[in-house]
Amino acid sequence: MRATGIHHVAIICSNYERSKHFYTKILGFSIIQESFRTARNSFKLDLKIVDNVQIELFSFPDPPNRVNNPEACGLRHLAFAVDDLDATVDELESQGVSVENIRLDELTGKRFTFFKDPDDLPLEIYEN
């Protein structure tokens, strides 16, 4: 395989309107396309993070709870690169998002922190 990047990350939410607000209004991702799939009774919202990288936000009726043990097998978290970690933390906190204390990656010397989406999905911001 010769991958050229990551195209998208898919997220299933428990409350579509709440998650749509969080990802578009609080995180500021722009909507590429919003679709309602009648056969699945489900919305699909394509969000632009940066050129050629997207989040697919899905809603399904009664999705099972996510295993929230951070050391469980599977995707651990989603990390967003930012140029100014302090400004990003201030922006998130000004909108009511709880952000953990900033940490230092001992391997890279870079600063990072975590916050959660409305369904407790761990999201990381990592300073370039």
C-alpha positions as CSV (number, residue, x, y, z in Angstrom):
1,M,0.0,0.0,0.0
2,R,1.2,3.5,-0.8
3,A,-0.9,5.8,1.3
4,T,-0.6,9.5,0.7
5,G,-2.2,10.7,3.9
6,I,-5.3,10.2,6.1
7,H,-8.5,11.0,4.3
8,H,-11.0,10.9,7.2
9,V,-11.8,9.8,10.7
10,A,-15.3,8.4,11.3
11,I,-17.0,9.2,14.6
12,I,-20.4,7.9,15.8
13,C,-22.3,10.3,18.1
14,S,-25.2,9.8,20.5
15,N,-26.8,13.2,19.9
16,Y,-26.4,14.5,16.4
17,E,-27.3,18.1,17.0
18,R,-25.1,18.4,20.1
19,S,-22.1,16.9,18.3
20,K,-22.7,18.9,15.1
21,H,-22.7,22.1,17.3
22,F,-19.5,21.0,19.0
23,Y,-17.5,20.2,15.9
24,T,-18.7,23.1,13.8
25,K,-19.3,26.0,16.3
26,I,-16.8,25.1,19.1
27,L,-14.0,23.5,17.1
28,G,-14.8,25.5,13.9
29,F,-14.7,22.7,11.3
30,S,-16.5,23.6,8.2
31,I,-19.3,21.5,6.7
32,I,-18.6,19.9,3.4
33,Q,-21.8,18.0,3.1
34,E,-24.7,16.9,5.3
35,S,-26.9,13.9,4.4
36,F,-29.8,12.1,5.9
37,R,-29.8,8.4,5.1
38,T,-33.4,7.3,5.4
39,A,-32.7,3.6,5.2
40,R,-30.4,3.9,8.2
41,N,-32.4,6.6,10.0
42,S,-29.0,8.3,10.2
43,F,-27.3,11.6,9.5
44,K,-23.8,11.8,8.0
45,L,-21.9,15.0,8.3
46,D,-18.6,15.5,6.4
47,L,-16.4,18.1,8.1
48,K,-13.3,19.7,6.8
49,I,-10.4,19.8,9.2
50,V,-7.7,20.9,6.7
51,D,-7.3,20.3,3.0
52,N,-7.9,16.6,2.2
53,V,-8.5,15.6,5.8
54,Q,-12.1,15.1,7.1
55,I,-14.2,13.9,10.0
56,E,-17.3,11.9,9.1
57,L,-19.8,12.4,11.9
58,F,-22.5,9.7,12.0
59,S,-25.6,9.4,14.0
60,F,-27.3,6.0,14.5
61,P,-30.3,5.2,16.5
62,D,-29.2,3.7,19.9
63,P,-25.5,3.2,19.2
64,P,-23.7,1.0,21.9
65,N,-21.6,2.8,24.4
66,R,-17.9,3.2,23.6
67,V,-15.4,1.3,25.6
68,N,-13.7,4.2,27.4
69,N,-10.7,2.5,29.0
70,P,-7.8,4.5,27.5
71,E,-5.7,1.4,27.2
72,A,-8.3,-0.8,25.5
73,C,-7.5,-2.1,22.0
74,G,-8.5,0.1,19.1
75,L,-8.3,3.8,18.4
76,R,-7.0,5.6,21.4
77,H,-7.7,9.2,20.6
78,L,-7.7,11.7,17.7
79,A,-5.0,14.4,17.8
80,F,-5.2,17.8,16.1
81,A,-2.0,19.8,15.3
82,V,-2.1,23.4,16.4
83,D,0.5,26.2,16.1
84,D,-0.4,27.9,19.4
85,L,-1.4,25.5,22.2
86,D,-2.1,28.2,24.8
87,A,-4.4,30.2,22.5
88,T,-6.2,27.0,21.5
89,V,-6.7,26.1,25.1
90,D,-8.0,29.6,25.9
91,E,-10.4,29.5,23.0
92,L,-11.8,26.1,24.0
93,E,-12.2,27.0,27.7
94,S,-13.9,30.3,26.7
95,Q,-16.5,28.2,25.1
96,G,-17.1,26.0,28.1
97,V,-14.9,23.1,27.1
98,S,-12.9,21.5,29.9
99,V,-9.3,21.0,29.0
100,E,-6.7,19.0,30.9
101,N,-3.4,20.5,32.1
102,I,-0.8,21.0,29.4
103,R,1.8,18.2,29.4
104,L,5.2,17.9,27.8
105,D,5.9,14.9,25.5
106,E,9.2,13.6,26.9
107,L,10.1,12.0,23.6
108,T,9.6,15.0,21.3
109,G,9.8,17.9,23.7
110,K,6.4,19.1,22.3
111,R,3.5,20.3,24.4
112,F,0.0,18.7,24.3
113,T,-3.2,18.3,26.2
114,F,-6.6,16.5,26.0
115,F,-10.2,17.4,26.0
116,K,-13.4,15.4,25.2
117,D,-16.2,15.7,22.7
118,P,-19.9,15.5,23.9
119,D,-19.6,11.6,23.9
120,D,-16.4,11.6,25.9
121,L,-14.2,10.8,22.9
122,P,-10.7,11.8,23.9
123,L,-9.4,14.6,21.6
124,E,-5.8,15.8,21.8
125,I,-4.3,19.1,20.7
126,Y,-0.6,18.9,19.9
127,E,1.6,21.9,19.4
128,N,3.6,22.0,16.1
